[in-house]
Amino acid sequence: MHFLLTEMRYQEILGWFAYLEQRPVGWRSYEQTYAFLQTQGVKEKAWDIFPVLKAIYQPVKVGSFDLRGFKGSVLFQKIQSAKGGETLDYEQLEKGI
């Protein structure tokens, strides 16, 4: 932990967090167990049996977010109060542009 606080750059730490969200620790053993279960005739989806595999099989789209939650956030209020913030194009935000 000391290494993280003194040596590693902030962007690198964020990169590791993103990597570990997409590839949780131990995901390979769950995937191997699921492959074995498939040979035994299991028909369920991998993420139904092992929720940790949802990050592998159903990754979240980059840049997708719930606009309803965003409109209620402090960040949205700051944008609104900024110069030109009151003229946000909500249709483009909903489309993700």
C-alpha positions in Angstrom: 0.0 0.0 0.0 2.9 2.4 0.7 4.0 1.9 -2.9 0.6 3.0 -4.2 0.7 6.2 -2.1 4.2 7.3 -2.9 5.3 5.8 -6.3 2.3 5.2 -8.5 0.8 8.0 -10.6 -2.9 8.8 -10.2 -3.7 7.9 -13.8 -2.0 4.5 -13.4 -4.0 3.8 -10.3 -7.2 4.6 -12.1 -6.1 2.4 -15.0 -5.7 -0.5 -12.6 -9.1 0.1 -11.0 -10.7 0.0 -14.5 -8.8 -3.2 -15.4 -9.8 -4.9 -12.2 -13.5 -4.0 -12.8 -13.3 -5.6 -16.3 -11.2 -8.6 -15.2 -12.0 -9.3 -11.5 -9.5 -11.3 -9.5 -10.1 -15.0 -9.9 -12.3 -14.8 -13.0 -10.3 -17.5 -14.8 -11.1 -20.1 -12.3 -14.8 -19.3 -12.4 -14.7 -19.5 -16.2 -12.9 -22.9 -16.1 -15.5 -24.2 -13.6 -18.3 -22.9 -15.9 -16.7 -24.7 -18.9 -16.7 -27.9 -16.9 -20.3 -27.4 -15.9 -21.2 -26.9 -19.6 -19.7 -30.3 -20.4 -22.0 -31.7 -17.7 -25.0 -30.3 -19.4 -25.6 -27.0 -17.6 -27.6 -24.6 -19.9 -27.6 -21.4 -17.7 -25.6 -18.4 -18.7 -22.2 -18.0 -17.0 -23.1 -14.8 -15.2 -26.2 -16.4 -13.8 -24.1 -19.0 -12.0 -21.1 -16.8 -11.2 -22.0 -13.1 -11.0 -18.4 -12.1 -11.1 -18.3 -13.2 -14.8 -20.8 -10.6 -15.8 -18.0 -8.1 -16.2 -16.3 -10.5 -18.7 -19.4 -11.6 -20.7 -21.4 -8.4 -20.5 -19.0 -5.4 -20.3 -20.4 -2.0 -19.6 -20.3 0.4 -22.6 -17.7 3.1 -22.2 -19.4 6.5 -21.9 -22.8 5.1 -21.1 -24.5 6.6 -18.1 -28.0 7.2 -16.7 -29.0 10.8 -17.7 -31.7 10.9 -15.0 -29.1 10.3 -12.3 -26.7 12.7 -13.9 -29.3 15.6 -13.9 -29.6 15.3 -10.1 -25.9 15.3 -9.4 -23.7 18.0 -8.0 -21.6 17.9 -11.2 -24.7 18.7 -13.3 -25.5 21.7 -11.0 -22.0 23.0 -11.4 -22.2 22.7 -15.2 -25.6 24.5 -15.2 -24.2 27.4 -13.1 -21.1 27.7 -15.4 -21.0 30.3 -18.2 -22.9 28.8 -21.1 -24.0 25.8 -19.0 -27.7 26.7 -19.2 -27.6 26.0 -23.0 -26.8 22.3 -22.8 -28.3 20.2 -25.6 -30.0 17.4 -23.7 -30.8 15.4 -26.8 -27.1 15.1 -27.6 -26.4 14.1 -23.9 -29.1 11.3 -24.2 -27.6 10.0 -27.4 -24.1 10.0 -25.9 -22.7 12.5 -28.4 
